[in-house]
Amino acid sequence: MIDASKIGNGIEDVESAVQLVRNHAAEFHVDRDRIVLIGESSGAQLASMAAIRRAPVKAVVAFLWHERPAGISCSTRNLP
């Protein structure tokens, strides 16, 4: 059994990352009101949960496949 107290909270990590980008938007040359989260598999779950908990993001792109789509590699490095 994994001790959950040693894992951390991934959703809060995503929320903190969004806040960091918003706080440094001018430095990063991004629009703080047009942040989009993208994730695959567990990353998609974290991005979606952060948005549901009202992280200030414009959209979430979630790649969740239960089966490999025909002709598409499910490896992140191969996604367009």
Number of C-alpha atoms within 10 A of each C-alpha: 3 6 7 8 7 7 8 10 11 16 19 15 13 19 20 14 12 19 16 11 17 20 12 13 15 11 9 11 9 13 12 18 11 11 18 14 20 16 17 18 15 13 18 18 18 23 27 21 18 23 20 10 12 10 20 18 19 12 14 17 13 18 16 15 10 6 7 10 9 6 6 9 11 16 8 11 7 8 10 4
